[in-house]
Amino acid sequence: MRVTSLGSGSSGNAFLISSRATTVLVDAGVPFRTLRAALDLASVPNLSAVLVTHEHIDHVRALPRLARLSPAPWFATSGTASALSSDANTESHPWEILGAGSPRNIGDLEVTAFHVSHDAREPVGFLIDDGDARAIIVTDLGAVSDGLADVVAMAELVIFEANYDPVMLQRGPYPASLKQRISGPLGHLSNDDCAIFLAGAVTDRCRDIWLAHLSETNNRPGLAAAATEQRLREAGRRPAVRPLPRRATVSWDSDAARLRPRQARLPLG
């Protein structure tokens, strides 16, 4: 399995996931020129599907132009599809409805959607399995839900939100109402909450953690990475941790990840 982040943050989110015979796009929130360049490399005619986590603009910005480029069907929950189908630019494109918790086969990939807590119509994350490796994508959630740890435990690559540093958010320029929305149960996840959850959820199966959707105003990559790495060390876990850049491309290959030596297990205390 190969996973490529095309961008992650409030300015846009998109991931390409490829197996030997199938390529899917998860969200299309990056500028279309970025998406087009990545799809040209992946061969647009071979794009099998677009998976949409929810309807917010930083996840769907390029969908209307993508519809003119590729006939690949769009997969989403009924709530997300309903929210987007009212847009005249996307209403005629074919939708496939995903039920949370019910695996769907797309080519040689198995895709399972699961509910997340966020202020959208029916948002989800995705677990994607190529029969040999698994990746999980959770980019927007205000609180972790029951059963999410069981899903995370299955993945070699965990892409998980670490949106804000609590101190930076509270001292930052946002109005009180927006700060409350971000830190609320339907908003976004803090570095600390992400770190605590992942330290208790990942298993030795996990090779890499990508920290996603970092706020440009209320976070720093070093803060996000340090919080998660500390909790992982305390739990005796050793995956590599990487904060995703907002605009640059980052790729992961399951075969290469398995060959790479694990980080040394550090003594506790």
C-alpha positions as CSV (number, residue, x, y, z in Angstrom):
1,M,0.0,0.0,0.0
2,R,1.2,3.5,-0.8
3,V,-0.4,6.6,0.9
4,T,0.4,10.1,-0.1
5,S,-0.7,13.3,1.8
6,L,-1.3,16.1,-0.7
7,G,-1.9,18.6,2.1
8,S,-3.4,18.6,5.6
9,G,-4.8,21.5,7.5
10,S,-7.5,24.2,7.4
11,S,-6.2,25.2,4.0
12,G,-7.0,21.8,2.5
13,N,-6.9,18.0,3.0
14,A,-6.4,15.2,0.5
15,F,-4.8,11.7,0.5
16,L,-4.1,9.3,-2.3
17,I,-4.1,5.6,-1.4
18,S,-3.0,3.0,-3.9
19,S,-2.7,-0.7,-3.9
20,R,-1.4,-2.8,-6.8
21,A,-4.6,-2.4,-8.8
22,T,-6.6,0.4,-7.2
23,T,-6.2,4.1,-6.4
24,V,-8.7,6.0,-4.2
25,L,-8.7,9.7,-3.2
26,V,-9.7,10.5,0.4
27,D,-11.1,14.1,0.3
28,A,-10.4,16.7,-2.3
29,G,-9.8,19.9,-0.3
30,V,-6.4,21.0,-1.7
31,P,-6.1,23.4,-4.7
32,F,-7.1,21.7,-7.9
33,R,-3.7,22.2,-9.5
34,T,-2.1,20.2,-6.6
35,L,-4.7,17.5,-7.0
36,R,-4.3,17.4,-10.8
37,A,-0.5,17.0,-10.6
38,A,-0.8,14.1,-8.2
39,L,-3.5,12.4,-10.2
40,D,-1.4,12.8,-13.3
41,L,1.4,10.9,-11.6
42,A,-1.1,8.2,-10.4
43,S,-2.8,8.0,-13.8
44,V,-6.3,9.7,-13.6
45,P,-8.1,7.0,-15.7
46,N,-7.2,4.5,-12.9
47,L,-8.8,6.5,-10.1
48,S,-11.3,4.1,-8.7
49,A,-13.2,6.3,-6.2
50,V,-13.2,9.4,-4.2
51,L,-14.0,8.9,-0.5
52,V,-15.4,12.0,1.3
53,T,-15.1,12.4,5.1
54,H,-17.5,15.3,5.4
55,E,-18.8,18.4,3.6
56,H,-16.5,21.2,5.0
57,I,-14.8,23.2,2.3
58,D,-11.3,22.2,3.3
59,H,-12.2,18.6,2.4
60,V,-14.2,19.2,-0.8
61,R,-12.9,22.4,-2.5
62,A,-11.7,20.6,-5.7
63,L,-14.7,18.2,-6.1
64,P,-16.5,20.2,-8.8
65,R,-13.5,20.5,-11.0
66,L,-12.5,16.9,-10.3
67,A,-16.0,15.8,-11.5
68,R,-15.1,17.1,-14.9
69,L,-11.8,15.3,-14.9
70,S,-12.6,11.9,-13.6
71,P,-15.9,9.8,-13.7
72,A,-14.8,7.9,-10.6
73,P,-17.8,7.6,-8.2
74,W,-17.9,9.5,-4.9
75,F,-18.4,7.5,-1.7
76,A,-19.8,9.1,1.5
77,T,-22.4,8.7,4.2
78,S,-25.9,9.7,3.3
79,G,-25.6,12.9,5.4
80,T,-22.5,14.0,3.6
81,A,-23.9,13.1,0.2
82,S,-27.1,15.0,1.0
83,A,-25.1,18.1,2.1
84,L,-23.1,18.2,-1.1
85,S,-25.7,17.1,-3.6
86,S,-27.5,20.5,-3.1
87,D,-24.5,22.1,-4.8
88,A,-25.3,22.6,-8.5
89,N,-21.7,21.8,-9.4
90,T,-21.8,18.4,-7.9
91,E,-25.4,17.2,-7.8
92,S,-25.2,15.2,-11.0
93,H,-22.1,13.2,-10.1
94,P,-22.8,9.6,-9.1
95,W,-22.7,8.9,-5.3
96,E,-22.3,5.7,-3.5
97,I,-23.6,5.7,0.0
98,L,-21.5,4.2,2.8
99,G,-22.9,2.9,6.0
100,A,-20.6,3.3,9.0
101,G,-19.2,0.0,10.1
102,S,-20.1,-1.8,6.9
103,P,-17.0,-2.7,4.8
104,R,-17.1,-1.9,1.1
105,N,-14.9,-3.4,-1.6
106,I,-13.4,-0.9,-4.1
107,G,-11.2,-2.8,-6.4
108,D,-8.8,-4.7,-4.2
109,L,-9.2,-2.3,-1.3
110,E,-11.6,-2.8,1.5
111,V,-13.0,0.5,2.9
112,T,-14.7,0.8,6.3
113,A,-16.2,4.1,7.4
114,F,-16.7,4.9,11.1
115,H,-18.4,7.8,12.8
116,V,-16.4,10.7,14.3
117,S,-17.5,13.6,16.5
118,H,-17.4,16.8,14.5
119,D,-19.8,19.6,13.5
120,A,-20.8,18.3,10.1
121,R,-23.9,16.4,8.8
122,E,-22.5,12.8,9.2
123,P,-18.7,12.9,9.3
124,V,-16.6,9.8,9.2
125,G,-13.0,8.5,9.2
126,F,-11.8,5.6,7.1
127,L,-10.0,2.4,7.6
128,I,-8.5,1.1,4.3
129,D,-7.2,-2.4,3.9
130,D,-5.4,-3.8,0.9
131,G,-5.3,-7.3,2.3
132,D,-1.7,-6.9,3.5
133,A,-1.6,-3.5,5.2
134,R,-4.1,-1.1,6.8
135,A,-4.2,2.7,7.1
136,I,-6.6,4.8,9.1
137,I,-7.5,8.4,8.4
138,V,-9.1,10.6,11.1
139,T,-8.6,14.3,10.3
140,D,-11.4,16.1,12.2
141,L,-12.9,15.1,15.6
142,G,-13.6,16.9,18.8
143,A,-13.6,13.8,21.0
144,V,-12.7,10.2,20.6
145,S,-15.6,7.8,20.5
146,D,-16.2,4.3,21.9
147,G,-14.6,1.7,19.7
148,L,-12.2,4.0,17.9
149,A,-9.2,2.5,19.8
150,D,-10.1,-0.9,18.4
151,V,-10.0,0.5,14.8
152,V,-6.7,2.3,15.4
153,A,-5.2,-0.9,16.8
154,M,-5.6,-2.5,13.4
155,A,-3.5,0.0,11.4
156,E,0.2,0.1,10.4
157,L,-0.2,3.8,9.4
158,V,-2.3,6.0,11.7
159,I,-3.3,9.5,10.4
160,F,-4.8,11.3,13.3
161,E,-5.7,14.9,14.1
162,A,-3.6,17.0,16.5
163,N,-5.1,20.3,15.7
164,Y,-4.2,22.7,18.5
165,D,-2.0,23.4,21.5
166,P,-4.4,24.4,24.4
167,V,-2.2,27.2,25.6
168,M,-1.7,28.7,22.2
169,L,-5.5,28.5,21.5
170,Q,-6.4,30.2,24.7
171,R,-3.8,33.0,24.3
172,G,-4.4,33.3,20.5
173,P,-6.4,35.9,18.5
174,Y,-9.6,33.9,17.9
175,P,-12.8,35.2,19.4
176,A,-14.1,33.3,22.5
177,S,-16.9,31.6,20.5
178,L,-14.5,30.1,18.0
179,K,-12.2,29.0,20.7
180,Q,-15.1,27.2,22.4
181,R,-16.1,25.6,19.1
182,I,-12.6,24.3,18.4
183,S,-12.1,22.9,21.8
184,G,-15.6,21.5,22.2
185,P,-16.7,17.9,21.5
186,L,-17.8,18.7,18.0
187,G,-14.7,20.6,17.1
188,H,-11.1,19.5,16.9
189,L,-8.6,17.4,19.0
190,S,-5.8,19.0,21.0
191,N,-2.2,17.8,21.0
192,D,-2.6,16.4,24.5
193,D,-5.8,14.6,23.8
194,C,-4.4,13.1,20.6
195,A,-1.2,12.0,22.4
196,I,-3.1,10.4,25.3
197,F,-5.5,8.5,23.0
198,L,-2.8,7.2,20.6
199,A,-0.5,6.0,23.4
200,G,-3.3,3.8,24.7
201,A,-4.7,2.8,21.3
202,V,-1.8,1.9,19.0
203,T,-0.2,-1.5,19.1
204,D,3.2,-2.9,18.0
205,R,1.5,-3.3,14.6
206,C,1.7,0.5,14.1
207,R,4.8,1.6,12.2
208,D,4.0,5.3,11.6
209,I,1.8,8.0,13.0
210,W,1.1,11.1,10.9
211,L,-0.3,14.0,12.9
212,A,-2.9,15.7,10.7
213,H,-4.8,19.0,10.5
214,L,-2.4,21.1,12.6
215,S,-3.6,24.6,13.1
216,E,-1.4,27.3,11.5
217,T,-2.4,29.8,14.2
218,N,-2.8,27.6,17.3
219,N,-0.1,24.9,16.9
220,R,3.4,24.1,15.9
221,P,4.7,20.9,14.4
222,G,7.3,20.5,17.2
223,L,4.7,20.9,19.9
224,A,2.4,18.3,18.4
225,A,5.2,15.8,17.8
226,A,6.7,16.2,21.3
227,A,3.3,15.6,23.0
228,T,2.7,12.4,21.1
229,E,6.3,11.1,21.3
230,Q,6.4,11.6,25.1
231,R,3.2,9.7,25.7
232,L,4.3,6.9,23.3
233,R,7.6,6.5,25.2
234,E,5.7,6.3,28.5
235,A,3.6,3.5,27.0
236,G,6.5,1.7,25.5
237,R,5.4,2.2,21.9
238,R,7.8,2.9,19.1
239,P,6.1,4.1,15.9
240,A,7.7,7.0,14.0
241,V,5.8,10.3,14.5
242,R,5.6,12.9,11.7
243,P,3.5,16.1,11.7
244,L,2.1,16.5,8.3
245,P,2.9,19.7,6.4
246,R,0.0,21.9,5.3
247,R,0.9,22.0,1.7
248,A,3.9,19.7,0.8
249,T,3.5,16.1,-0.4
250,V,4.5,13.3,2.0
251,S,4.4,9.5,1.0
252,W,4.3,6.2,2.9
253,D,5.0,2.8,1.5
254,S,4.0,-0.3,3.6
255,D,6.8,-2.5,2.3
256,A,9.4,0.1,3.0
257,A,8.0,0.8,6.5
258,R,8.3,-2.9,7.4
259,L,11.9,-3.0,6.3
260,R,12.9,0.2,8.3
261,P,14.3,-0.5,11.8
262,R,12.0,0.5,14.6
263,Q,12.9,3.4,16.9
264,A,14.9,2.2,19.9
265,R,12.8,1.4,22.9
266,L,13.8,3.9,25.6
267,P,13.8,3.1,29.3
268,L,11.0,4.6,31.2
269,G,11.6,7.0,34.1
